[in-house]
Amino acid sequence: MITVGMNYHVLPGKQQDFESKFAGVLGALTAAPGHTNSTLWKDVADDASYLITSEWNDEQAFASFIQSAEFRAVTNWGKEQILSGRPQHKIYKT
């Protein structure tokens, strides 16, 4: 089992767009082989800063997901319209 922390910072005023898109992405995550759970967290000190924690059976399952067309479509949309910088991902192994 691994947990992936995905840190995102959005452009001012784009918070609701990001949150709405995550609701849609959650469906793709839920359908991904090896995915067990994901949660969106919002920083109380910076309302444009988010963390998604995502639990996977193993690192290969996560790697397969981030190489998928669905993930690429979301990340391209985010880079062009929502994010203020490059996302940061960290894998925690248990």
C-alpha positions, 0 to 999 in steps of 0.5 A: 500500500502506498499513499501519494500526496499531490500538492496543487496551488491554483490561480486566484479565483480558480478555487471553485473550478479546481474543486469542481474538476476534482469531483469529476476526477474522483470518478476516474480515480475510483475506476482506476485499478489499484486505487482505494481512496482519495481525499481533497484537502484545502489549506486553511491558511492559503485557500488556493493551496490544495493537497490530494491524498490518494491511496493505491495498492502499489506504486505501479498502479499509481504509475499506470494511472498517471500515464493514462490519457484521462490523467494527461487530459486533466493535467493539461487543462490544469496547466493551461487554465487553473494552476499557478505552478507545477504540482508536487507529488510525493509517495509515502510507502507503508 
